[in-house]
Amino acid sequence: TEVYLTTAFPGAFKGYHLHKVRAARYICLKGRMKIITYERENEKWVKSEFVLDSSNPSRLFIPNNIATGLLNIGTEEGWLINYPDPSYDPELKDEQVEYTEEELLQGIVK
């Protein structure tokens, strides 16, 4: 499985997107990151939040088809690694879907 590193300055937000095929496994190596997810339940998106902190390492598993955003809530640059499964495949052109939070709150499905 490929591994990649995402970095974010304090207060920076990255997202929202979901993967139709891949699941994610996140671990915070530096700083504190809030992982915000939206999962489809009963015809609407339901929000959840998780905090990953490098001072207390833990892994967060996010299945496919869950919209995800990353927010650095720490005071230093945040480093988040991901072990996606399956690994990245450039042939899967429509595998990643981008969302705005407004679209998720409106219940839009792409």
N, C-alpha and C positions, 0 to 999 in steps of 0.2 A: 504494500500500500504506500502511495506517496504521502509525504508529510510536507505541509507548508506552514509558513509563519506569516501571521497578519500582525501589523503594528498599528498603534493609534496613540496620538497625543492626548493628554488629559482633556476631557470634554468632547472628544471626537466621537462621531457616530458613523457606523457603516451598516448599511442594510436598506431596506428589507429585501430578502430574496429567499427562494426555496429551490430545492433540487428535486426533480421528479424521480430520479434514479438513486442518487447518492445519499447516504447517511453521513453525519458528521460526528466526530469525537474531539471535543475541545479540551485543552489544558492550558491554563494561564501560567506562563513562565516568569513574567515580570509584571508587577502592578496589580490592579483590580479591574476586572471587566464585568459588566452586566450583560448577560445574554437575554434578549427579549425574543420570545417566540409567540407565534400565532398559529394555533392548530384548529383545523376545521371540525366543528361539532354542531350538529343540528342546524345546518344551513347557515352558520355564522362562524367567524373567526374568534377564538377564545385566546386571550392574552395570558402569558405566564412570564415570570422573570426569575433569573438565576444569577447568582454572583459567584464568579471564580476569582480566587485570590491566591497570588503566588506564595504568600506566607503560609497557606494551608492548602497545598496542591490537591486537586481532585479532578476527575474526568467527567465531562458532561456529554451524554449521548443524545443526539438529535436525529430522529428517523427522517427519512425522505418525506416530502410533501408537507413540511412544516416551515412556515416563513420565519426567518431569523434576522435579527439585527444585533449589532455589537456596539456597546457604549463603554468608553473608558471612564470609569468613575473614580479613578485613583488620582494621585498627584504627580505621577511620573508616566513616562511612555509605557503603554501596555503591550505585552507580547503574548499572543495567543497562537498556539499551534493547533492544527487540525490534521487528523488521520482519517481522510475520507474513505468510504467503502461503498462501491468499488472506487478505485483510483480514477483520477481525471482521464477522460477520453475525449480528445478534440473532435472526434467524429459525432459526438452527441451535441449537436448545435442548439437544440431547443430544451436541453436538460435543465438549465437554470432559468428561473422566472423571476423578474424584478417586480417589486411592489412598493408603493408608498404606504405610509401608515394610514393615510386617508382612504385609500382603496381597500385596505384590510378592514377598517372600521365600517365601511359601506358594505362589506360582505362580498366584494368582487372576487371572482375566481377567474384566473387566466389559464 
